[in-house]
């Protein structure tokens, strides 16, 4: 039989979801969420029995979709090694010390101790406020410049000046910060959150703080190479840090809200803390399936389609529920992975480039599973040409506007924009750049290895009912047990998104040229080969 050209097949596909409205009983996409977000899977905490069961389910679905095993030793699983750290809040203490007098801060209500990195058993050190804590000397901005930070704990406020792009601020606060902190000889950090940029209220952050933190067991992929004190202070308690300094927290918040530069100055109190913690090892898998390409040359290149499988497990109860189900965050993205692969299989579609479908672990612990895969992929590292990521894309209302994180950074973003317009959607800029969502999901792990990458989300326009729906979801459901199977979801919109995703994936995989970074992209620097960079 004469082969049908893939472009012709695409031309015959509908540009949007079918007119028949799916129900929760008929939607294949929702069927996966019903499984993964059920009580049986216990919130899919990385390394837990519930997560391992979920990984088995996804592996079975990848096999049913005709994907080849892309994990270790001919399996669908890539095992990732972790160090797990648990902070014992009840036996830990924190105090501000001024003129020899200690003023205790209650661990939990007043201050949360970090568990992702190794904490020192005890610390007493001066405090210094260094503004946003952004280290971007190549962009003409450096909060570390001229500061004597050796032996000190720095205090930073989330945000950044308007002279820096959202992507650059996000990169500086996540990737550059620990390196600059360690190089400066500082011994710790206290983070202050701007209440206007907080996704969830403090009481829920406090409840979540009882969970263990994780880091990759490989030292080269850890943030720090020595113990670093790490804490987040309740904004309601932040004013105490600035007493006698000539500045106030209210003044600094006003500057941050206006995206202006912040002053840097020594604080009067010092910090004294005792951190009780314990560490153990764990192993948990990424799930990897491969659809080989059809072009004799291009099949040696790989387009990654990713979503995180893990969530928060079982924790402090909210409204009587202790299971943090993670239906939208991110069983939804994994369901789209599965359904996209199954749609290709059902239609017999074989793109020119190979596709790698990856459901990663450890996203909620700091993008760890995707970092492990991006640094040590199960396909040739230099052959990965793009990553398209789904995380909490939130089909809570009809799909009209898409937020494409990374749209302006590479030709991949331009392709995604063109695909959206062709299917009747428009794209909008990040409405809340201070939330740093550009670096808060798994596409960022691939970006740091030089791979042009994007993430896709539904977006409401400023002041619209859809924007309020998303805000309410973040306030009441994000990282809570109420991200469950009872919440209202627009199934037709989810199907429309999956149709868009499938066309975009094929468009990227079939293009003559691989995606490249834009000439002016800050992230072009991560491409060490030049193969993914525009001239």
Secondary structure, 3 states (H helix, E strand, C coil): CCCCCHHHHHHHCCCCCCCCCCCCCCCHHHHHHHHHCCHHHHHHECCCHHHHHHHHHHHHHHHHCCCEECCHHHCCEEEEEEEEEEECHHHCEEEEEECCEEEEECECCCEEECCCCCCCCEEEEEEEECCCCCEEHHHCEECCCCCCCCCCEEEEECCCCCCCCHHHHHHHHHHHHHHHHHHCCCCEEEEECCHHHCCCCHHHHHHHCCCCEEEECCHHHCCCCCCCEEEEECHHHHHHHHCCCCCCHHHHHHHHHCCCCCCCEEEEEEEEEECCEEEEEEEEEEEEEEECCCCCCHHHCEEEEEEECCECCEEEEECCEEECCCHHHHHHHHHHHHHHHHHHHHHCCCCCCEEEEEEECCHHHCCHHHHHHHHCCCCCHHHEEEEEEECCCCCCCCCCEEEEECCCCEHHHHHHHHHHHHCCCEEECCCCHHHCHHHCCCHHHHHCCCCCEEEEEECCCCCCHHHHHHHHHHHHCCCCCCCCCCCCCCHHHHHHHHHHHHHHHHHHHHCCCCCCECCCCHHHHHCCCCCCECC
